[in-house]
Amino acid sequence: MTLKDVKIGHKAVVLRLTGEGAVKRRIMDMGITKGIEVYVRKAAPLGDPIEITVRGYELSIRRTDADMIEVQ
């Protein structure tokens, strides 16, 4: 399951990042790393981007990027 599939109002734990190169590095720079718990707060009216809480701060992330984050 990926972060894109997590329903609004639910939490998930990051298992791994599947992106490569600069994309993976950008996701890691945002604080999304293996073992971190993320909470899906809400989604934009058309569904993209989604807003998550990670490491105590709010972050908006595109669904294409969320699809590269495997969660449990």
Buried (B, 14 or more C-beta within 10 A) or exposed (E): EBBBEBEEEEEBEBBEBEBEEEBBEEBEEBEBBEEBEBBBBEBEEEEBBBBBBBEEEEBEBEBEBBBBBBBE
